[in-house]
């Protein structure tokens, strides 16, 4: 039996992921490709954990993020 693998383009995968997150009431925090942003509530204070998973300098709002840099912020 032959197997056929369909490779979905990046736009389709992004659309599908965003649809699933929205339907699951999971917050989407917009960030550049390769930059992960997670919001957590710690002692009744919101904190943002930001991680650049790329070897490139990235920009998130007014913050420049070095390659592979991670930090915690009070706001984005």
Buried (B, 14 or more C-beta within 10 A) or exposed (E): EEEEEEEEEEEEEEEEEEEEEEEEEEEEEEBEEBBEBEEEEEEEEEBBEBBBEBEEEBEBEEEEBEEEBEEEBEEB
